[in-house]
Amino acid sequence: MQITRIRALRGPNLWTRSTAIEAIVQCTEDEHDITHLPGFEDRLRARFPQIGALQPQGADQPLSLADVLETAALALQAQAGCPVTFSRTHETVEDGTYQVVVEYTEESVGRLAMERAEALLQAALQDQPFDAPAVIAELRELDEDDRIGPSTGSIVDAAVARGIPFRRLTSGSLVQLGWGSKARRIQAAELDLTSAVAESIAQDKDLTKRLLHAAGVPVPMGRPVTDVEDAWAVAEEVGLPVVVKPQDGNQGKGVTVNITSRAQLEAAFATARSFSDEVMVERFLPGNDFRLLVVGQQLVAAARREPPQVLGDGQHTIRELVDIVNQDPRRGSGHGTALTKVRLDDIAIARIAAEGLTPDSVPAQGQRVVLRNNANLSTGGSATDVTDDVHPEIAARAIEAAQTIGLHICGVDVICETMLKPLEEQGGGIVEVNAAPGLRMHLAPSFGKARNVGAPMVDQLFAPGEDGRIPVVAVTGTNGKTTTTRLIGQLLAAHGLRVGMTNTDGVYVHGRQIDSGDCSGPRSARNVLFHPEVDAAVLECARGGILREGLGFDRCEVAVVTNVGAGDHLGLNYITTVEDVAVLKRVIVQNVAQSGYAVLNAADPHVAVMAGNCPGQVIFFAADRHHPVMATHRAQGSRVVYVDEGHIVAAEGSWRESIALRDIPITRGGSIAFQVENVMAAVAAAWALGLPWQTIRRGLAGFTTDSDNAPGRFNIMDYRGATLIADYGHNPDAMRALVQAVQAMPGQRRSVVISGAGDRRDQDIIEQTQILGAAFDDVVLYQDACQRGREDGEVLALLRKGLEGAPRTRYVTEIHGEFIAIDHALERLSPGDLCLVLVDQVEEALEHLRRRCAEAANTAPAGSA
């Protein structure tokens, strides 16, 4: 067995809506059925007993090693604590080659699980050792390192519960919620609403205290100090005991409390100075340590924090007691767990030394040994929820403190005896405010009720009913998808929206191209959805991107499928039939929102059946309104778009709206059938989005197929009285549509310039010139810049073969070089001729044609047309 390729499917894909690892696995003949491998299953289970059943109950088909790899990769992740459930193995058309798909929640963990699963199988095959517990621990540790921490995770979970999409922007805690112009960003428990000024104030403990004091919020007296002498002077001013801490610290680092002597103060000063150049000394407030969480103008949670400690039993040493406490599965080494492991470090040793203890001391039964003076969870402390106990006056002071500093999310640290009485009555005070408070103590307190603090934070970012989404239209098909994408973008722009668009020509935002090349994949889609100036997105979704990585979005409002043809890269990536292509392209239909629409070509049987896979509603389009699919759909009161008496008609039940084809330049009065189909699809998509019909008319009237507006999509030019048409058609279905279109146009002698893409099947390349040979007098063949794996001259030979016995073609020539071939064809043109140029390097070829046409116009004799 050998894994030849592993890739991550980061969005909805051919197999599942979940993220997944896809591996291409090759098995030998004996490995097609593990019953041919004596003792293999026993050796496998001896090494990984938790693997479970190798196939569903009742299944009796042969089980290959690829199937076992799938089961092992999923089980390893599950044992590491990852919430994964989906997996699948598919045998390809290549003998012994399988596609193994296993869900993941963290890509790095999914990849490693696949690699370790392969190692497990190899160990079982070769009867070698395999340390499953070590692998599971490795996966668990990687998962804890890579997954979103609990604080950020609680906000993301609350967003997902409201249907708000999210995307991590870094491997850390910076996350975007929502898309385009409606997107917001968070980092840990910080919102993008909060200003850097407010966060800077919160970092300055002295300034914070002075502002709170001026606002009438009770705070302990004290100030920043320059050295030990100054620190002792402040201690004498405010009175012992005191607290020494870094002025700009966090997570309780460098804080020492309840200092009662100069010696303790000197040690505390040194500790604080190791974390910051600026140190504060302030009056120590006796009582309990409370954390109050303020979000907006409400107190959402409160917890009493206890410092890390152990309870003596008269038998174990302090070191052993710490080890026992750390066996709690809730405790981990980072922020990914509910609690943090207790550390018996220098700070803890110094703390117990003050009580005459060492790590090897054995505390008496019931003796409480505190290991730190601060109660932060990050240093091993614990928390008890007291939200329901908070006195309204304490809540009011906490909210006032947050607003005084300017924080939308604020952790307010309070020292007092109880939450049941106002601070002023018990001599308590607010000792600190935190701009990025940890949420673990509220999400999973050691004792008491857990609080869903992520929900109010999401409510701060998104008003009730808002989901942070912009309209997303996904377009796919074999032909016409780029023109349809551009048309829909034009209609949305006519409605006043800033449109983000991806297609095979590039990425466009609000009419400006921000990337070039084939940008019809998921990465370009994500870039558009990240862009802050995008109000609506129209995303071309080519088969390659869906296969390679899945979709770049979780769902769309409208999915448009123009058609499915045989020339769509058949034979690549195990897509061998038109039915395979249809299954792949219907992925966008399967991921339509329940409130959305699929826009489907009723005349294409492979597309029409996708209606059954749409979670939302369906709009069918076809030129013939009497087509059975159209007639049935309309009879059911559903939406259809068709052509009737020179108009494009949208109908729903007895309601109708029509647009004259003569008012849609791209169709040339309805004479170009494939452009009529593209317009019908675009009209249906605009209708699905609720655009006004007047806006749709205006948008269609302003869309022309010039080389600037729709490069390579039936661009028409004049060359010395001859008609030039440039198009990017590159498969047999496109050839048929182009032939039908040019036959409706005048032309004396008709010529075509064509090459072929090397990554198509032989029969597809041959069929293109078979179609053209019946419609053109002259054929100029050229070899394009990239042969895509073919030998030199191989594609030309296939194109030439397609012209054998051509009923119309009389002149055939072969030329190496696209521009040379174009110039050769232009030299043979006379006024009244028609020439179709099938471009390969779209932008360069169009620029070449524009330049040649301009040169011809400038050199035309006076008075000529």
N, C-alpha and C positions, 0 to 999 in steps of 0.2 A: 504494500500500500504506500502511496506517495501523494502528498498534497502539493499540487502544482501551482495553485494560486489562492490567495486569501484576500478578500476585500470587504470593506464595511459598507453596508447599506444603511445610510444615515437618515432615511426618510421612508415613507410608505413605498412599497416596492412590489415586485411581481409575486412575492410569497406572502407578505404580511404587512400590516400597518405599523408593526413594531420595528425598531432598529434591530439589525441582525448582521451576523458574520456569515458570508457565503464563501465556502471553500470548494475548489474543484479537486476531486479526489480520484485517483486512478488505482484500480485494484487488479490484481492478477486473476487468472481464471479460477484458482482455488479459493480466492478471497471473495468471490461472488456469493458464496454460501458458507457460513462459518461452520456448518456441520462437516465440511471437508477439512477442517482444521482440528484434529483430535486434541481434546483437553484444553482448547483455547478458552472457552467460557469459564471453566473452573479456575484456570490461572488468572483470568481477568477479575473474577469475583474475589479471589484470594487477595489481590492487590488493591481492589477498590470495592469493598462489600456494599457501599451505599449506592452503587450504580443503579439498582432497581431493575425493573423489567426491561428487556432489550427490545421488545416490540409490544404493541397493544394486545390486550387479551382477546383471543379469538382469531387473531391474524395468523395465517399459515403460509405466507409466501416466504421464499428463501431470504435469509437475513445476511446481507453483505457486511464486510468490514466497514464500509462507509456508513451503514445504518448504525453500527456500534459506535463509530466515531461521533455521530450526531448525539446519541444517547449519553455518551461519556462527557462531551463538552457541555451539554446542558446540565448534567448532574453535578459536575465539578463546580459550576457557577452557583447552583442551588445550594450545595453544601457550604459554599463560602458566604451565603446569606444574600445572594442576589435574587431579586424577585423576577425570575424568568420562567416562562412556561412553554413557549412555542419553539418547535424545531421540525425540520422536514428533510428528507433525503429523496432526490429525484434522479433516476437513471437517464442519462442523455442518449442521444442517437449514436454516440461513439461507444463502442463495446468496452465495458470495464471502466467507463468514466461516469462519475456521479457528481451532482451538485448537492452539497450538504449545507443547510441553512440553520443557524442556531441564534435565537434571540439573545441580545445583550442589553444591559442598562448602562454600562460604561464600556466604551469601545476598547480601551486598553485591556480590560478584564476579559472581554469576549475573545479578543485575539489570543491572549495568553492561555485562556481555557482551551481553545482549539489546538494550540501547540502542545499543551500538556496532555490533552486527550490523545493526540497522536503518539506522544511518548509512552503513555499508558498502554496503548494497543501494541506498540512495538515491544514493550517489556513483557507483555503477556505472550506475544508470538515467540519471542526468543528466550522465554523463561528467565528473565532478568529482574532484579529488584526494582520496585517503584514505591516511593514514599508518598502515599496519598495524603496523610495528615499534613506533611510539610507543604505539598502543593496547594491544598485547601487553605492553609494559613497564608501562603504567598498570595493567593488570589484575594483572600479577605483583606489583607493589608493593602494591596494595590487598590482594591475597591474603596477602602476607607480613605486612602490618599487622594483618589481621583474624583469621587462623587461629591456633589454639592454638600456643603456642611449643613448641619441641622437648622441653623438660623436662616440662611438663604433658602434652604430646602423648604422650610415652612411657608415662606412667602411664595415660592414657586408652586408648591402644592395648592395653596389657596388660589393662585391665579389660574391654574389648570382646572380647579373645581368650578371656576366661573367661565371656562371656555377660552381663556386668554392664552395665546401661544407664547412660547418662550424659547430662548436660545442662549446658551452660554457663549459669552464673547471671549473668555479666556479660560484657562484651565483652573482658575481660582473662582472667586465668588462674584465676578462681574457678569450680570445677566440682563438681557433685554427681554422685556415683557411687551407683547404686541408687535405690530408691524408698521413700517413706514412712518407717516406723519403722526400716527396714533401711538407710537412706541414710547415706552418709558424704560428707564434703566435703574437697577438696584445694584448695590455692592454690599454683600453681607446684609446687615440690617440698616443700611443707609439708602435713602431715596434721592433721586436726582432733583427733587424739589428743594432740598436743603442746600443752602449756600456754603461756599468754602469759608466765608467769613464766620458763619455760625460755628462750623466745625473747628475753626482756628480758635475761637473764643473758648469752646469747650476744652480744648487742649491746654489752655492757659488756666491753671487752677486758681491762681491768685486773682486774675481778672474776672473769672467766673464768680468767685466768692464775693468780690466787691460789687458786681452787678446785682447779684442776688440780694446782698445786704441792702443795697440802695432800693430794691424793689420790695423790701419788707419781708423777705424770706429768711427764716432763721438759719444761720450758718455759724460754725465754730470760728472763734477769733484766731488770727495768726497772719503770717506774711512770709514772702520769700526771704531767704537768708543767703549770705555770701560765704560764710565759713562756719566752723564749729563754734567760735566765740559768739558770732552773731546768732547762731541757732540757740545757744544756751541763754542768750539775752532774751530772745523771744519767749523761750520756755518760762523764764522767770516773770516776764511781763504778763503772759496769759495764765500762768499757773500750771503746775504739774498735776496730772500726767498730760503728755502731749503726743502728737502723731508727727512723724517725719516721713515725707514722701517726695518723689520727683514731681516737679511742677507740671510736666507734660507727659506723665506716665499713663499706662493703661493696664488692664487686667490685673491690677494689684501688684505689679512688679515694683520692687524696691520700697514697698510701704512697710513701715514698722509702727505699731500702735502701742498705747498704754506704757509709754516711756516714763519712768519715775526717777531716773538718776542720770547724772552727767555721763557716766561710763556707757550706759545704754544709748544715750543720745549720740555720743561720738561714733559708736558702732553703726547706729541707724543712719547717721549722716553719710558715712562711708558707703553704706549699701545704696542709699538713694543716689549719691553722686555717681555710682557706677552705671546708673541708668540714664542720668540726665545731668547736664551742667548746672541746672537750676533746681534748687531744693526748697521745699516749703516746710515750715513748722507751724502747727496749729493746735489749738486746745483739743484734748481727747475727750470725746463725749462717751460716757458710759451707756451701756445698753446693748441691744441686739442690732445686728447688721441686716438691713432690709434693702431690697432692690425693687423699685417701683418703675413699671414700664408705661411710658406715656406715648400715645400715638395720636397725632393731631391735637384735638382738644378733649381727649378722654384718657382716663387711666384704664388700661386694659388688663393689667396683671400686676401682682405683687408677690414677693417671696422673701421668707426669712432665710438668710444664709448662715451656715455654720462652717467654721474653719475645719480643715482636715484634722482628724483626730482618731484615736483608737481607744478602746475601752479595755482596761486590764481584766485578766481572768485569773491572775495569780499563778499562771503556768507558762505563758509564752512571753518572750522578750518583745520589746517594742518593734524591733526589726521583723520578727515573725508575725506580730499582729498586723503590721502594715502589709505584709504579703497576703495575709488572710483577707484583709479588706479589699485588696486589689484583685482577688479572685472573683469579685462581683462582675458578672458578664456585662453589666452596664458601664463598667469603667474601661476606658481605652487610653491610648497615648496621645490622641489629638482631639480635635473638636468634632469628630464624626460620631462620637458616642454620647450618651446621655450624661455620663460622669467621666471625670478624668482620674487616672491613677494617682494615688497619693505618692509623693516623692519624699524619700528620706535623704534629702540632700543637706548641704551645709547650712542652709537657712533653718531647716527643721531640726538639725542637730544642735544648732545654737539656741533655738527656742526651748528645747527640752533641757538643755544644759542649764538654763536659767532656773529650772526647777530641780537641779541636782540629778538629772537623769542622763543616761547614755542609750544608744541604740540597743545595747545588750541588757539594759535594766528590765526587770520583770515587774510590771505594775501590779498592784494588789487588785483583788477581785472588786470590780466596779469603779476602779480609779480611772478618771478621764484624763487622757494625755493629749493636749493640743499641740499640733505640730507646726502651726503657723499662726501668725496674728491676724492675717487677713482671711476673708471667707470666700474668695473668688473660686468659682467652679474650675477655672483653668489651672488652679494649683491644688486641686483635689478636694475642694469643699463640697458641701451638699446643700440642698435647698428644700424648703417646705412652703407650699403654696398658702398664702394668707390673703388672697385677693378679696374674699368676702368679708374680711375683718377691717378693711381700711376705712378709717373715719373720713367723712366727706371733707373735713378741713385739711387733713393730710393730703387727700387726693387733689384738693384745690391748690395747695402749696406746690405739689409736684408739677401740676400742669402749668402753674405760674412760672416755675423755674425753667421749664422747657421753652415756654414762649419768650421769656426774658432773654434767653440765649439765642433763640431763633431756630430751635431744632424741631423737626416734624416727627422724628422718632428719638426718644430720649430715655436712657436708663438713669434714673435718679436714685442715688445712694443716700439712705437715711439711717441715722443712728438714733435710736430711742428705745424705751422699754417695751412699748406695745403699739400696735396699729389702731387700738381701740379709742385712743384719746388724742386730741390735737397736740402738735409738737410743743407749742408754747406751754402747755400745762405740765409737761413732763421734762422740760429742759432738753428736748431733742433738737436735731437740726439736720439740714441737708449738707452732706460733706463733699459731694461730688456729682457732676452730671457727665454722662457718656454719650457721645455722638453715634457710636456704633455698638450698641449694647448686645451682648450675647443673649440668645433667647432660650438656651437649653434649659435653664432653671424653670422656665414657664412651660415649655413644651413637654418636658418629662421630669417633673420635680421628684426628688427622692421620696417625698411624702406629700399627700394632698392631691388636689385635682389638677389635671393637665389643662392648659389654656391654649386655644387655637389663636395665637397672637399674629399669625400670618395674615388672616382674613382682614382685620382692620387696617393693616399696612397696605394691602392691595386696594382696599376701599379709599385710601388716601390718594392713590394714583389714578384710579378709574372710577368715574361716577357710577351710580347704580344703573344697571342695564348696559353699560359699555363693556365690550370684550377686547378692546385694543386692536381690532382687526380692520383692515381696509379691504375693499372688494378685490378679489383675486380671480382672474380668468385664466384657466389653463387650456392650451390649444395643442392638439396633436393630430397626426394623420400622416399619410404617405405623401400627398401633394396638397399644396395650397395653404399649409399651416402658417408660413411666414407672412403671406399676403393677408390672411385672415387675422393674424395677430396685429399687423399694422393697421388694418381697418378698424378693429375693435379699439385699439389705442387712439385712433383719430376720433372715434365717436365719443370716447370718454373725455378726451381733451376738449372737444366741442362743448361738452357739458361743464367745462371750467375746472376739471380735475387735473392735478399734476400727475402725469402717467409715468410709471416705470415699466419698461418693456424689455423683454429679452427675445432674441431670435437668432437665426443663423448668421445674421449680419453684425450683431453686436448687442450691447446693452445701452439703452436710452433712458434718460430721466428728464422729463419735462422738455422733450425735444432735443436735448443735448446728448450726443454720443459720449459715453464715459468708458466704453470698452469696445474692442473690435474683434473680428473673427467669429467663429461659430460659438455663440454664447447661449445655446439652447439647453444647457444642462443645469443641474441643481445648484451648483456653486454660483452661477450668475443669478439664478432665481433668489438665492439667499441674499446676495448683494443688493438686489432691488428691494427686498423686503426689509433690509437694514437701513435703507436710505431715508433720512429724515424728511425729505421733500416729496415723498411719493404718497399720493392720496389714493391711487388705484394701481394695480399691477396686472399686466397682461404677459403671460409667460408661455413661450413656446417650449414644449416638452418633447424632445426628440428621444427616440428609442435608446440611443447609446447612453444618455445620462440616466435614464430609468434603470437600465441594466447595470450600469457601473456603480450607482450610488443611491438609487431611489429618487423620490421627489424632493424638491427643496422646500416643501411646505407640508403641513399636516392635513390641510383640506382647502378646498376652493369653493367659491360661490357659484362659479360656472365652469363646466368642463366641455370643451368643443372638440369633437372628433370629425374631421373633414371627410376622410375615406381611409380605407386600408387596401393597399395594393401589393402585388407579388414582387415588385421591384424594390422593396424596402429592406435592402441589406440581407436578404435571405442567405442562410448558410453561415452567418456569423454568430458567435456566442450561443450556439445551440438553438437559434431561432431558424427553423428550417422550412416552415410552411406559413401560408397566409394566416391560418388559424392561430399559429404561435404569435404572429405579429399582433393580431387582434387581441389576444389575451394580454399581451404586454401593454398595448396602448389603452386598454380599458382600465388600467390602474388609476388614471385621473378621474374616470367616471366613478370608480369605487370609492373615491375620496372626495366626493361632492358633499357639502354640508346638507343636513336634512332640510334646511330652508332654501337650498340652492337648486340649480338646474343643470341637466346634461343636455347639450345641443348636439343632436345626432343626425347623420345623413341617412334618411329613411330609404334611399335608393340603393344603399350599399348594405347587403345582407349581413356582412361581418360587423358593421357598425350598428345597425338597427337592433340587433339582439343584445347590445350592451345596455339597453334600457332596463333590463331585469337586474342589472348590477348597480343601479343608481339609488343611493339612499334618499335622494330628493325627487324632484319632478323632472319631466322630460319635455323638450321642445324638439319635434322632428322637422327637418327641412328637406325639400326635394322639389325639382322643377314641376313635376307632375302631381297635381293635388289629388288625382284619382288613384295614385299608387295605393295598394291595399294597406300598407302600414300607415300612410297619411290619412286615408279615409277612416280607418278604424280609430286612430288616435283622436281625430277631430270629432268623430261621432261620440266619443267618450267625454267630450267637453274639454279636451286638453289642447295645448298650444301647437300650432303648426305654422310653417312659413313656406310659401310656394310661389310659382310664377303664373300669372293669369292675365292674358290680353295686354302684354307689354308692361306689366306692373309686378313688383314684388309685393306679395300680400302676406300679412300676418293675421291669423285668425284664431279665435278661441270661442267655441260655441257659435253663436250667431254674430258675434262681434268681429269686425274686420277693420284693418288699416292697410293702406296701400301706398307705394312709392313708385313713380314712373321710372322705368329703366332708362328712358332718355335723359333723366336728370341725374344719372349715376355714371359719370365719365368712364370709370374703370371697366364698365361692361360694353362700351361702344354701342349703346342703344340696345343692349341685350344680345349682340352678335357673338360675344366671346362667352361660350357656355361655362367654362370653368371659373371665370371671374364672376358670373352670375351666382354660381354655387358658393364662392367665397363670400359674396355680399350677403346671401341668404344666411349663412352661418353667423356673420358679424351682426346682422340685424337681430337674429334670434338671441345672441348673447347680450346685446344692448337692451333688448326687451326684457330678458331675464333679470337684468340689473335695475330695471325700472326707469331707464332714461326716457325723457319726453320724446315724442315722435317728431316734433319740430326740430329738436336737437339732432336726432338721427338723420333726418333729411339734410340738414345743413352740413353735417359731418360727411355724409356720402357725396354730396355735391362738390365738396372741396378736396376730395381724394382723387388723385390722378396717378397713373402708373409711369410717371417719369422716373429717370434713373436716380433722382435725389430722394423722392418720396418712397419708392419701392424698388430699390436696386436689384436688377436681375429678375424682375417679375413682369414679363411682357412689356418691356420698355420699347416704345416706338420712336424711331428717329427718321429723318429724311437725309438721303445721300444722293445729291444730283438727280432728284426726281424719282429715285428708287426708295422703296420702303424697307427700312431696317428694323428688325425686331430682335432684341436681346433678352434671353431668358436663361434661368439656371436649371431648367428641366434636366433630370438625370436618371430617369427610369422609364420603363415602357408605358406605364399609365400616364406619365407626364407627356410622353411623345404623342400618345393618342389625343390627349386634350389639346396640345399645341397644334397638331395637324387639323383638328376640327376647327380651331380658332382661325388659323391662317387661311383655310379654305373659304371662310366667309369674307375674306379681304381680297381686294383686286390685286392682280399680279400677273404679268406676262410670263416671264421666265422665272421660275422659283428655284432658289438655292438654299442650302443649309450647311452650316459649319458645325461640326460635332466632334467631340472626343468621348471617351468612356472612362468611368471610374473603375480602377483596378480591383476594388474591394467588392464588386458585384459578381454574381454568378456568371459563368460563360453564357448561359442561355439568355440572361437578362441583357447582357451587352449586345449579343447578336440580335435580339428581338427589337432593340431600339432602331437599328438601321433597316430592319425588315419593314417596320412601320413607316419610316421616313422615305424609303425607296419607292413607296407607292404614291408619294405626294410631292416629291421634289425632282426637278430636272437635273440639277447639279448638286453633288455632295462633295464637300471638302472635309477630309478626315485629318485630324491633327492629334499628336501625342501630347497629353497635358504634362504639367510640371512634375506631378507626383504619380508614379505608377502604382503606389499602394501595394507593394509586394509582387507585382507582375514583372516579368522579364521585359527587356527593351523590345518594342514592336509587337508584343503579345496582344495588347488591347486593340491596336490597329488591325491586326489580322482577324480578330473576332468581329470588329465592325465591318470590315471588308466582306467577311463571310455572309453577314446579314444582307448585303446588297446583291448577292448572287441571284440572278433571275429577277431583279427588281423591275416591276412593270413600267415604271416611268423614268427612272434615273438613266441618263445617257452619258453624263460626265462625272467621273470620280477621280479625285487626286488625293495623294497623301502628303502631308507636310509636317515636319517636326517643329513645334513651336506655335502657341496659340495666336500670338499677334501676327506672325508671318502668315498663318492660315487666314486670319481675318482680312489682312491686306490683299491677299490673293483673291479672295471672294469679292472684295470691293472693286478691284480692277476689272472684273468681268461684268459688273452691273451696268445696265442701261436704264434710262428713264422708264418708269412703269414696271420695273422688275420688283421682286420681293425676295429678301434674304433673311433667313432665321439664323441667328448666331447663338449657339448654345455655349455659354461662357463657363469657364472653369475658375479662373482667378477673377471673381466678380468685379471688385472695385477697380483693379488694374485694367481689365478688359473694357469696362464701361468708360473709363477715362480715355482709353485709346480710341474707342468709337466716337466719343464726343469730340475729341481733337480732330479726327479725320473728317467728321461731318462739318466741323467749323472751318477746316481748311478748304473743303469742297465748296462751302458757301462763299468763302472769301475769294475764291478763284473762278466763280461762276461768271459766264459772259453777261454783260449788261443786258438787262431785260429778260433774262432767263428766270424760270420759276425757282 
